[in-house]
Amino acid sequence: MDERLRYYVDMLNENEISIRNNAGCILSKLCEKILHFPDEKTYRIIYLNDPDVIEKLLPASGAMECLFEIGFIEDGDRLCLPKTALLKKLETLQKLLSSIKLESNITNLDQRQTIAKATGSSVELSSIENKFFNRIIEQFYNVMRYEDHDLQEKAKKVIPVVQLEIKTMERLRKFQKDMKCALLNKEMKSDSSLKEDLVSSIDLFLMELLHWFKYDFFQWIDSPLCTSCSMECSYESVRPSSDPKCSRIEVHRCNTCNAITEFPRYTDPEVLLTSRCGRCGEWANLFTLLCRSLNYDARLVYDVTDHLWTEVWSVTENRWIHVDPCENIIDQPLMYERGWHKKLSYILAYSRDEVQDVTWRYTQNQIDVMARRKKCSEENLLNLLQTLNEKRQNSVSYSMARKQYVIKRRLRELVGMLNFPNIPNNYDDNNYRERTTGSYAWRMARGEVDQHNVKKNYIWDISKGGKSFILQYFIVRNVYKVIYSDGYILEQKSDWQEGVNCVEGGIFHKTENDWKVAYLSRSANAEYGYVKWSFEVRNPDLCIETFNLQAKTTVFHGANISWEVEGFFPSIKKENTSVVIPICTCDNFTTEKLKGATKLNITVKLSGGKGDLAWQHAQLFRESLNNTEKPSMTITIKLNNHKN
């Protein structure tokens, strides 16, 4: 075994325990990454101004010597491992490091030390609080990848800067023209805040950058297309990834050929520059990098209720601006609470300077939000954020001028959040739209769309096929079929909504790939859901004789699904008379009480359930995904001639 390398590892082992562990774990992890991904350039570069180098490697005797011994060479402000370096040296170092008692994970060690310092005691935190704090610390360090100069240069190359600058100038000229016209027409006061000298081309460029990113560069992926037949897939499961650039791998199955397609969820923005697809995590991750590459002061914002976006500091406005790249939305911080109906709790913003709790910019319901903030004590959270910020701003590479600027900016921000800037005085919910990215079912399941009433006003013609009408709905295939008694298809409609008269409570079609079932359910924030199907006899010589309903329903935890049918009977008066019949059991309900009716309304109401998942406890038409040919609802109506 290499004697010089052994000598340097022995030197490392003689350091004070925490210094030895810090440096040893960094070296061990570095060897692991390079050996596992030998062609990955980023793992072969170490920046000398990196806090890990300054605070953990340099103080440890033998650490830098180990780096030089395995082949790293100086290259300006960084160390590089050439392609010609022997990987056998790294294998040797890894074995030597494993022989001394190091903490198995440098992140865990650093996190424990930071949390202990912030909470001011060695008292064991709850698992929920500890997990929450570890996630904050992890993201606090991860955000520094946006500061990699080489990565920023690579990101800048994908941006059509010249074209965006031209569009920015066109936008600026149009704004100036409209403003002058308004002044001439006395539609704007002379002391208006929209004066020409306050219009920043930098802020307008950000709008063009956002529009380009949303519509020309990045792509939203609910489920990838099949790699075998290019048809649609459905989510099936998820598995962990051994690639450090990827948080997990989603497994999707083709709806046509049944082949498996993998969808890696990359967290490394460099990979996203090439893949150019993902969901909100990938969108915010890469957009924040692009903003930093253009020298915007930008930070990544993480909402614990599962969404991410970007904030950009506007020099013109002297405040942080909310920017959601998924939605192409700027400066609408209440969109999530009022448009998406999110039950917010913790929203944290991470930048090269600090981590900040920005929850109060995004809510008007402080009392409700405070009631949901149960992951940790407010004091411990405040202390943790302050500890992290002091650690970064007191590092060797952080300038005093920058520190003073950031502190003043933070104070201004805190004061600004108390006043809810840029919120319309009328608090009109129409100013805030529902979520647009992602499939309707996905957004509805998350409760991020309006629970508006859907009026399709569709009416089925019962007499279209003669004296027998059979309507079948197949939940798995999501289709209606009107058939003759011999099975011949008279009419077919795709999508359950296309055959209804009206819907309330955000009813949506849900597929659970883990349980392999499909059903209709009300939306997450709806107290109840309601669906109505309408039918009429358009042949004046016919009327209803008998009515039969067979439908599948499943309820959990005290939820309820109730049916009723209303029949309308012709009379000599202008208005029809009607009768409402409750359907006590829908598995095979038959009645002759509708005899003579010419119109029917069938309604079903979903309600009840328990806890946060109450909306999911009343499942209409629940069926196994394997039962593609089995109807979930069958309505059979027999007709007869009018009796004189």
C-alpha positions in Angstrom: 0.0 0.0 0.0 1.2 3.6 -0.8 3.4 4.6 2.2 3.2 8.3 1.6 -0.5 8.2 1.5 -0.6 6.1 4.7 1.7 8.7 6.4 -0.7 11.6 5.5 -3.7 9.6 6.7 -1.9 9.0 10.0 -1.3 12.8 10.2 -5.0 13.3 9.7 -5.8 10.9 12.4 -3.8 12.8 14.9 -6.1 15.9 14.6 -8.7 16.8 17.2 -11.7 14.4 16.8 -14.2 16.9 15.2 -11.5 18.3 12.8 -10.4 14.8 11.9 -14.0 13.7 11.3 -14.9 16.8 9.2 -11.9 16.5 6.9 -11.9 12.7 6.7 -15.5 12.5 5.7 -15.1 15.1 3.0 -12.1 13.2 1.6 -14.0 9.9 1.8 -17.1 11.3 0.1 -14.9 12.9 -2.6 -13.2 9.5 -3.4 -16.6 7.8 -3.5 -18.1 10.3 -6.0 -15.1 10.2 -8.3 -14.8 6.4 -8.3 -18.5 6.0 -8.9 -18.6 8.7 -11.6 -15.1 8.9 -13.0 -16.2 11.0 -16.1 -18.0 13.6 -14.1 -16.0 16.8 -14.3 -17.7 18.6 -11.4 -16.5 16.0 -8.9 -12.9 16.5 -10.0 -12.9 20.2 -9.0 -12.5 21.7 -5.6 -12.8 25.5 -5.1 -10.4 26.9 -2.6 -13.0 29.5 -1.4 -15.5 26.7 -0.7 -16.5 26.9 3.0 -15.8 23.1 3.3 -12.2 23.7 2.2 -11.7 26.8 4.3 -13.4 25.5 7.5 -12.9 21.8 7.3 -9.9 20.8 5.1 -7.4 23.5 5.7 -7.5 23.3 9.6 -6.8 19.5 9.4 -3.2 18.4 9.2 -2.7 15.9 6.4 -5.9 16.7 4.6 -4.6 18.9 1.8 -1.5 16.6 1.6 -3.9 13.7 0.8 -5.5 15.6 -2.0 -2.1 16.4 -3.7 -0.9 12.8 -3.2 -3.9 11.3 -5.0 -3.3 13.7 -8.0 -5.0 17.0 -7.4 -3.1 20.0 -8.9 -3.5 23.7 -8.4 -5.4 25.7 -11.1 -5.9 29.3 -10.1 -8.5 29.5 -7.3 -9.2 25.8 -7.4 -7.8 22.3 -7.3 -8.4 19.9 -10.2 -7.9 16.1 -10.6 -6.6 15.5 -14.2 -8.1 12.7 -16.3 -4.7 11.1 -16.3 -4.7 10.7 -12.5 -4.7 7.0 -11.3 -7.9 6.0 -9.7 -6.0 3.4 -7.8 -4.7 6.1 -5.5 -8.3 7.1 -4.7 -9.2 3.5 -3.9 -6.2 3.3 -1.6 -7.1 6.6 0.2 -10.7 5.4 0.6 -9.5 2.1 2.3 -7.1 4.0 4.6 -9.9 6.4 5.6 -12.2 3.5 6.4 -9.7 2.1 8.8 -10.1 5.1 11.2 -13.2 5.9 13.1 -14.9 8.6 11.1 -18.5 9.8 11.3 -20.2 7.9 8.4 -21.8 11.0 7.0 -20.3 14.5 7.2 -23.7 16.1 6.6 -25.2 14.3 9.6 -22.2 15.4 11.8 -22.5 19.0 10.6 -26.2 19.0 11.0 -26.1 17.7 14.6 -23.5 20.3 15.6 -25.5 23.2 14.0 -28.7 22.1 15.5 -27.1 21.7 19.0 -25.6 25.2 18.7 -28.9 26.7 17.6 -31.1 25.1 20.2 -28.6 25.8 22.9 -28.8 22.4 24.5 -28.1 18.8 24.0 -31.7 17.8 24.6 -32.9 15.3 22.0 -35.3 16.9 19.5 -38.4 15.1 18.3 -38.0 13.1 15.1 -40.2 15.6 13.2 -38.3 18.6 14.4 -34.9 17.0 13.7 -35.9 15.9 10.2 -37.2 19.4 9.5 -34.0 21.1 10.7 -31.8 18.6 8.8 -33.7 19.4 5.6 -33.2 23.1 6.1 -29.5 22.7 6.7 -29.1 20.4 3.6 -30.8 23.0 1.4 -28.8 25.8 3.0 -25.6 24.2 1.6 -27.1 22.9 -1.6 -28.0 26.4 -2.8 -24.4 27.3 -3.0 -24.1 25.2 -6.2 -25.6 28.2 -8.0 -22.4 30.1 -7.2 -20.2 27.8 -9.3 -18.6 30.1 -11.9 -18.2 27.4 -14.5 -21.8 26.3 -14.0 -23.0 29.9 -14.4 -21.1 30.3 -17.6 -22.6 27.1 -18.9 -26.1 28.2 -17.9 -25.6 31.6 -19.6 -24.8 30.0 -22.9 -28.4 28.5 -23.2 -30.1 31.9 -22.7 -30.8 33.9 -25.9 -29.7 37.1 -24.3 -29.7 39.3 -27.5 -33.2 38.2 -28.5 -34.5 38.8 -24.9 -32.8 42.2 -24.8 -34.6 43.2 -28.1 -37.9 42.1 -26.7 -37.2 44.0 -23.5 -36.6 47.2 -25.3 -39.8 46.7 -27.3 -41.7 46.2 -24.1 -40.1 49.2 -22.5 -40.9 51.5 -25.5 -44.5 50.3 -25.4 -44.7 50.9 -21.7 -43.3 54.4 -22.1 -45.7 55.2 -25.0 -48.8 53.9 -23.0 -47.7 56.0 -20.0 -47.3 59.2 -22.0 -50.7 58.7 -23.6 -52.2 58.2 -20.1 -50.6 61.4 -18.9 -51.9 63.3 -21.8 -55.4 62.0 -21.3 -55.0 62.8 -17.6 -55.6 59.2 -16.7 -52.5 59.2 -14.5 -51.5 61.6 -11.7 -48.3 63.4 -12.2 -47.0 61.9 -8.9 -47.8 58.4 -9.9 -45.4 55.6 -8.9 -45.2 54.6 -12.5 -43.0 57.4 -13.6 -40.7 56.7 -16.5 -37.5 56.9 -14.4 -38.8 54.1 -12.1 -39.2 51.6 -15.0 -36.2 49.3 -14.9 -35.1 47.5 -18.0 -33.5 44.9 -15.7 -36.9 44.0 -14.2 -38.5 44.0 -17.7 -35.7 41.7 -18.9 -36.7 39.3 -16.1 -40.2 39.2 -17.5 -38.9 38.2 -20.9 -36.6 35.6 -19.4 -39.5 34.1 -17.5 -41.7 34.0 -20.6 -38.9 32.3 -22.7 -38.2 29.8 -19.9 -41.8 28.8 -19.6 -42.8 28.6 -23.2 -39.6 28.0 -25.2 -37.1 26.2 -23.0 -38.4 24.0 -20.2 -41.1 21.4 -20.3 -43.5 20.2 -17.6 -43.7 16.4 -17.2 -46.6 14.6 -15.5 -45.6 11.2 -16.8 -43.0 10.6 -19.6 -43.9 9.1 -22.9 -43.1 5.5 -23.4 -39.6 4.9 -24.7 -40.8 1.9 -26.7 -44.0 3.2 -28.4 -44.1 6.9 -27.5 -47.6 6.6 -26.0 -48.7 7.9 -22.6 -47.6 6.3 -19.4 -49.0 6.3 -15.9 -47.1 6.5 -12.6 -46.6 3.2 -10.9 -43.9 3.5 -8.2 -40.7 5.1 -7.0 -37.3 3.8 -6.1 -34.1 5.4 -4.7 -31.3 6.5 -6.9 -27.6 5.8 -6.4 -26.7 8.9 -8.6 -26.0 11.9 -6.3 -27.4 14.1 -8.9 -30.8 12.5 -8.7 -33.1 12.4 -5.7 -35.2 9.4 -6.8 -36.4 7.6 -9.9 -40.1 7.4 -10.7 -41.3 4.2 -12.5 -44.0 4.7 -15.1 -45.8 2.1 -17.1 -47.1 2.5 -20.6 -50.9 2.5 -21.0 -50.6 0.9 -24.4 -47.7 -1.6 -24.5 -47.2 -2.1 -20.7 -43.5 -1.3 -21.0 -41.6 0.5 -18.1 -40.2 4.0 -18.5 -38.0 5.6 -15.9 -38.2 9.3 -15.0 -35.2 10.4 -12.9 -36.0 13.4 -10.7 -32.7 15.3 -11.0 -31.6 17.9 -8.4 -28.4 18.9 -10.1 -29.2 22.0 -12.2 -26.3 21.2 -14.6 -28.2 18.1 -15.7 -31.4 20.1 -16.1 -29.7 22.3 -18.6 -29.7 19.3 -20.9 -32.8 17.4 -19.9 -35.0 20.6 -19.8 -37.9 18.9 -18.2 -39.5 18.1 -14.8 -41.9 19.4 -12.3 -41.9 22.5 -10.0 -38.6 21.4 -8.2 -36.7 21.1 -11.4 -38.3 24.3 -12.8 -37.4 26.5 -9.8 -34.0 24.9 -9.4 -32.8 25.7 -13.0 -34.6 29.1 -13.2 -32.8 30.2 -10.0 -29.5 29.2 -11.6 -30.2 31.1 -14.8 -31.1 34.2 -12.7 -27.8 33.9 -10.8 -25.9 33.4 -14.1 -27.3 36.8 -15.2 -26.2 38.4 -11.9 -29.7 38.7 -10.5 -29.8 38.4 -6.7 -32.0 35.4 -6.7 -33.0 32.8 -4.2 -34.8 29.4 -4.1 -38.1 29.4 -2.2 -39.3 26.2 -0.7 -42.9 25.7 0.5 -43.2 22.8 2.9 -46.7 22.0 1.4 -44.8 20.9 -1.7 -44.0 23.7 -4.2 -40.9 25.6 -5.1 -40.3 28.9 -6.9 -37.8 31.8 -7.1 -37.5 35.2 -5.6 -35.5 38.0 -7.3 -34.3 41.2 -5.6 -35.5 44.2 -7.5 -33.2 47.2 -7.2 -35.9 49.4 -8.6 -38.6 48.2 -6.2 -36.0 47.7 -3.4 -37.7 44.4 -2.4 -37.8 40.7 -3.2 -40.1 39.9 -6.1 -42.0 36.6 -6.2 -41.4 34.7 -9.5 -43.0 31.4 -10.3 -41.4 29.9 -13.5 -44.0 27.1 -13.7 -46.9 29.5 -14.0 -45.1 32.5 -15.7 -46.3 34.7 -12.8 -44.5 37.6 -11.3 -45.3 39.4 -8.0 -48.5 37.6 -6.9 -47.4 36.1 -3.5 -51.0 35.4 -2.4 -51.6 33.2 -5.5 -50.9 30.0 -3.6 -53.2 30.8 -0.7 -56.1 32.5 -2.5 -55.8 30.9 -6.0 -54.5 27.4 -5.3 -56.2 27.1 -1.8 -53.0 25.9 -0.2 -52.9 25.4 3.6 -49.5 27.1 4.1 -47.3 26.6 7.1 -43.5 27.1 6.4 -42.0 28.9 3.4 -38.2 29.3 3.4 -36.0 31.2 1.0 -32.4 30.1 0.4 -29.7 32.2 -1.2 -25.9 32.6 -1.2 -26.3 35.0 1.7 -28.8 33.5 4.0 -31.9 31.4 4.7 -35.0 33.4 5.6 -38.5 32.5 6.8 -40.7 34.3 4.2 -44.0 32.7 5.1 -45.6 36.0 6.0 -45.2 37.4 2.5 -47.5 34.6 1.2 -50.4 34.7 3.6 -53.1 36.9 5.0 -54.3 34.2 7.4 -51.6 34.5 10.1 -53.7 32.8 12.8 -54.5 29.8 10.6 -50.9 29.5 9.5 -49.6 29.7 13.0 -51.9 26.9 14.0 -50.4 24.7 11.3 -46.7 25.4 12.2 -46.2 22.3 14.4 -42.9 21.0 13.1 -40.8 22.8 15.7 -40.9 25.6 18.2 -40.7 29.1 16.7 -37.7 29.9 19.0 -35.7 26.9 17.8 -36.4 27.7 14.1 -35.4 31.4 14.6 -32.2 30.3 16.3 -31.3 27.8 13.7 -31.8 30.3 10.8 -29.7 32.8 12.7 -27.0 30.3 13.4 -26.8 29.3 9.7 -26.7 32.9 8.5 -24.0 33.9 11.0 -21.9 30.9 9.9 -22.1 31.9 6.3 -21.7 35.6 6.7 -18.7 35.2 9.1 -16.8 32.9 6.8 -13.4 34.0 5.6 -14.5 34.5 2.0 -17.6 36.7 3.0 -16.9 40.5 2.9 -17.9 42.8 5.7 -19.6 45.2 3.2 -21.8 42.4 1.8 -22.7 41.4 5.3 -23.8 44.9 6.3 -25.8 45.2 3.0 -27.6 41.9 3.6 -28.5 42.7 7.2 -30.0 46.0 6.2 -31.9 44.3 3.3 -33.2 41.6 5.7 -34.5 44.3 8.1 -36.3 46.0 5.3 -37.8 42.8 4.2 -39.1 41.9 7.7 -40.8 45.3 8.0 -42.2 44.9 4.5 -43.8 41.6 5.3 -45.7 43.2 8.1 -47.5 45.5 5.7 -48.3 42.9 2.9 -47.0 45.0 0.0 -48.7 45.0 -3.4 -51.9 43.4 -2.2 -55.1 44.8 -3.8 -57.2 46.7 -1.2 -60.4 44.8 -2.2 -58.7 41.4 -1.6 -60.5 40.1 -4.7 -59.9 36.3 -5.2 -60.4 36.9 -8.9 -56.9 38.5 -8.9 -55.4 35.1 -8.2 -55.8 32.2 -10.6 -55.8 28.5 -9.9 -52.8 26.3 -10.8 -52.3 25.6 -14.5 -49.3 23.2 -14.6 -49.8 19.5 -14.2 -52.8 17.3 -15.2 -56.2 18.3 -13.9 -56.5 15.2 -11.8 -53.1 15.8 -10.2 -53.9 19.5 -9.4 -57.4 18.6 -8.1 -56.0 15.8 -5.8 -53.7 18.4 -4.3 -56.6 20.9 -3.9 -54.8 23.5 -6.1 -57.7 24.3 -8.5 -60.9 26.2 -7.9 -63.7 24.1 -6.6 -65.9 25.7 -9.2 -69.2 24.2 -10.4 -69.0 22.6 -13.8 -72.0 23.0 -16.0 -71.9 20.7 -19.1 -75.7 20.8 -19.6 -75.5 17.5 -21.5 -78.7 15.6 -21.8 -78.9 12.0 -23.0 -81.6 11.1 -25.6 -83.2 8.0 -24.1 -85.3 7.2 -27.2 -82.4 7.4 -29.6 -82.2 3.5 -29.8 -85.8 2.7 -29.7 -87.6 1.3 -26.6 -84.5 0.2 -24.7 -81.7 2.5 -23.5 -78.6 1.1 -21.9 -75.9 3.6 -20.7 -72.6 2.2 -19.4 -69.7 4.1 -17.9 -66.2 2.5 -17.5 -64.1 4.2 -14.9 -60.8 2.6 -15.9 -61.1 3.5 -19.5 -63.0 6.7 -18.6 -65.6 6.3 -21.4 -69.4 6.1 -21.8 -71.1 3.7 -24.1 -74.8 3.6 -25.1 -75.5 0.1 -26.4 -78.4 -2.0 -27.7 -79.4 -5.0 -25.8 -77.3 -7.2 -28.1 -74.2 -5.2 -27.2 -73.9 -3.1 -30.4 -72.5 0.4 -29.6 -74.9 3.1 -30.5 -72.9 6.0 -29.0 -69.6 6.5 -27.2 -68.1 9.5 -25.3 -64.6 9.9 -23.8 -64.2 11.5 -20.4 -66.8 11.2 -17.6 -67.4 15.0 -17.6 -68.6 14.9 -21.2 -71.7 13.0 -20.2 -72.8 15.0 -17.1 -75.2 17.8 -16.8 -73.4 19.6 -13.9 -70.8 19.0 -11.2 -70.1 20.6 -7.8 -67.2 20.2 -5.3 -64.4 19.6 -7.8 -65.2 16.0 -8.6 -62.3 14.5 -10.5 -61.1 11.2 -12.0 -58.3 9.7 -9.8 -56.0 6.8 -10.6 -54.1 5.2 -7.7 -51.3 3.2 -9.3 -50.0 1.9 -6.0 -53.4 0.4 -5.1 -54.1 -0.2 -8.8 -57.6 1.3 -8.7 -59.5 4.2 -10.3 -62.5 6.2 -9.0 -64.2 9.6 -8.9 -63.6 11.7 -5.8 -64.4 15.2 -4.6 -61.5 17.7 -4.3 -59.4 18.0 -1.2 -61.0 21.2 0.2 -64.6 20.4 -0.8 -67.1 19.5 2.0 -69.1 17.5 -0.5 -69.2 16.6 -4.2 -72.2 16.4 -6.5 -72.8 14.9 -10.0 -76.0 15.1 -12.0 -76.8 13.2 -15.2 -79.9 14.2 -17.3 -82.0 12.2 -19.7 -85.0 12.9 -21.8 -87.3 11.0 -24.2 -87.2 13.1 -27.4 -89.6 10.8 -29.3 -93.1 12.3 -28.5 -94.7 8.8 -28.9 -92.7 7.2 -26.1 -92.4 7.5 -22.3 -90.5 5.7 -19.6 -91.7 2.3 -18.4 -89.0 1.1 -15.9 -85.7 2.4 -14.5 -82.7 0.3 -13.3 -79.4 1.5 -11.8 -76.3 -0.6 -11.1 -73.3 1.3 -9.8 -70.2 0.6 -7.7 -69.3 2.8 -4.7 -66.8 2.4 -1.9 -66.7 4.4 1.4 -64.2 4.5 4.3 -64.2 6.1 7.8 -67.8 7.1 7.9 -68.0 8.7 4.5 -71.3 8.6 2.6 -72.5 8.3 -1.0 -76.2 8.9 -1.6 -78.2 8.6 -4.8 -81.6 9.8 -6.0 -83.5 9.9 -9.2 -86.1 12.6 -10.2 -88.7 12.0 -12.9 -90.6 14.7 -14.8 -94.1 13.9 -16.1 -95.9 15.8 -18.8 -99.2 17.5 -17.9 -101.7 19.7 -19.5 -100.1 22.6 -17.6 -97.0 24.3 -19.0 -94.8 23.1 -16.2 -94.0 19.4 -15.7 -94.8 17.6 -12.4 -92.0 15.7 -10.8 -91.3 13.0 -8.3 -88.0 12.4 -6.4 -87.1 8.8 -5.4 -84.2 8.1 -3.0 -82.0 5.2 -4.1 -81.3 3.2 -1.0 -78.9 0.8 -2.7 -77.3 1.3 -6.0 -75.9 -2.1 -6.7 -79.2 -3.1 -8.4 -82.0 -0.6 -8.0 -85.2 -1.0 -10.0 -88.5 1.1 -9.9 -91.7 1.4 -11.9 -92.6 4.6 -10.1 -91.2 6.6 -13.0 -93.7 5.1 -15.4 -95.0 7.8 -17.8 -92.1 10.2 -17.2 -90.3 11.8 -20.1 -87.3 13.3 -18.3 -85.0 12.1 -15.6 -82.2 13.5 -13.4 -79.9 11.1 -11.6 -77.8 12.7 -8.9 -75.1 11.3 -6.5 -73.6 13.2 -3.6 -70.2 12.3 -1.9 -69.7 13.6 1.6 -68.2 12.7 5.0 -64.9 11.0 5.8 -62.3 11.5 8.4 -59.3 13.8 8.8 -57.2 15.5 6.1 -58.0 12.7 3.6 -61.8 12.9 4.1 -62.2 13.8 0.5 -60.8 10.5 -0.5 -63.0 8.4 1.7 -66.0 8.5 -0.6 -65.0 6.8 -3.8 -67.5 6.6 -6.7 -67.1 3.8 -9.2 -64.0 2.4 -7.6 -62.6 -0.3 -9.8 -59.4 -2.3 -10.3 -57.3 -1.1 -13.1 -57.3 -4.6 -14.5 -61.1 -4.5 -15.1 -61.0 -2.4 -18.3 -64.1 -4.1 -19.7 -66.2 -4.1 -16.6 -68.8 -1.3 -16.4 -68.8 0.8 -13.2 -72.3 2.1 -13.8 -75.1 0.8 -15.9 -78.4 2.7 -16.4 -81.1 0.7 -18.1 -84.4 2.4 -19.1 -87.3 0.6 -20.8 -89.7 2.7 -22.8 -93.2 2.2 -23.9 -95.9 4.0 -26.0 -97.9 6.7 -24.4 -101.3 5.5 -23.2 -104.2 7.5 -24.5 
